[in-house]
């Protein structure tokens, strides 16, 4: 069977989107979060900690295997604040994910960005 050298358009668009998100001002941080999502009848929850944050989202290490484009709720346990987000990037060999806030709000993180 001959190898398929057709460019992966979907992967390219995800990479371009992530590059655009990464161009925002970011700060290195370790904000502890809970990530919650609906799967079947019961909500699922995983612990997470950010690597860095921006007004539009974060890169985080999440204790769950979240697929791309999964809609999640981020819960900041210290403040009790919640935010809707989407998984826009993930490292298939690690637990790293990129999370984009649906309604960007830098104050969600409780940090001065």
C-alpha positions in Angstrom: 0.0 0.0 0.0 1.4 3.4 -1.0 1.7 6.0 1.7 -0.8 8.9 1.7 0.9 12.2 1.3 -2.3 14.3 1.1 -2.0 17.2 3.5 -4.2 16.9 6.6 -6.3 20.1 6.1 -8.1 19.6 9.5 -4.8 19.3 11.4 -3.4 22.3 9.6 -6.4 24.5 10.5 -6.1 23.4 14.1 -2.4 24.3 14.1 -3.1 27.7 12.6 -5.9 28.4 15.1 -3.6 27.4 18.0 -0.8 29.5 16.6 -3.2 32.5 16.6 -4.3 31.8 20.2 -0.7 31.5 21.3 0.1 34.9 19.9 -1.9 36.6 22.7 0.0 37.9 25.7 0.4 35.0 28.1 1.8 34.5 31.6 3.2 31.4 33.1 1.0 30.3 35.9 -0.1 27.4 37.9 -3.8 28.0 38.5 -5.6 24.9 39.8 -8.9 24.2 38.1 -11.7 21.6 37.9 -12.7 20.6 34.4 -16.3 19.4 34.1 -18.1 18.0 31.0 -21.1 16.0 30.2 -20.7 12.4 29.0 -23.8 10.3 29.0 -26.2 10.9 31.9 -23.6 11.9 34.5 -21.3 14.9 34.5 -17.6 14.1 34.5 -14.9 16.0 36.4 -11.1 16.1 36.3 -8.4 18.1 38.1 -6.2 20.4 36.0 -3.5 22.9 36.5 -2.6 25.6 34.0 0.9 26.0 32.4 0.1 29.4 31.1 -2.9 31.6 30.7 -4.1 34.5 28.5 -7.4 36.5 28.3 -8.7 34.0 25.8 -7.7 30.7 27.4 -4.9 28.5 28.7 -2.7 25.6 28.2 -3.2 23.1 31.0 -2.4 19.6 32.2 -5.7 17.8 32.7 -6.2 14.5 34.4 -8.5 13.2 31.7 -8.3 12.3 28.0 -10.4 15.1 26.5 -11.0 15.0 22.7 -10.6 18.0 20.5 -13.6 20.3 20.3 -15.1 18.9 23.6 -17.1 21.6 25.3 -16.1 21.9 29.0 -16.8 24.0 32.1 -13.8 25.4 33.9 -14.3 25.9 37.6 -11.8 28.0 39.6 -12.0 26.4 43.1 -10.5 29.4 44.9 -13.0 31.9 43.6 -15.9 29.6 42.6 -16.1 31.2 39.2 -17.1 29.1 36.2 -16.4 29.6 32.5 -17.3 27.7 29.4 -14.4 26.5 27.2 -13.5 24.3 24.3 -10.6 21.9 23.8 -8.7 23.4 20.8 -5.4 21.6 21.1 -4.1 18.5 22.8 -0.9 16.5 23.0 -1.7 12.9 22.3 1.4 11.7 24.2 0.8 13.8 27.3 -2.1 15.3 29.3 -1.5 18.8 27.9 -4.5 20.5 26.3 -5.3 24.0 25.0 -8.5 25.4 26.3 -10.2 28.4 24.7 -12.7 30.4 26.7 -16.1 30.7 24.9 -16.4 34.3 26.3 -12.8 35.5 26.9 -12.3 37.1 30.3 -8.9 37.6 31.7 -10.3 38.2 35.2 -11.4 34.5 35.3 -7.9 33.4 36.2 -7.5 35.7 39.3 -4.2 37.0 37.9 -3.0 40.3 36.5 -2.5 39.6 32.7 
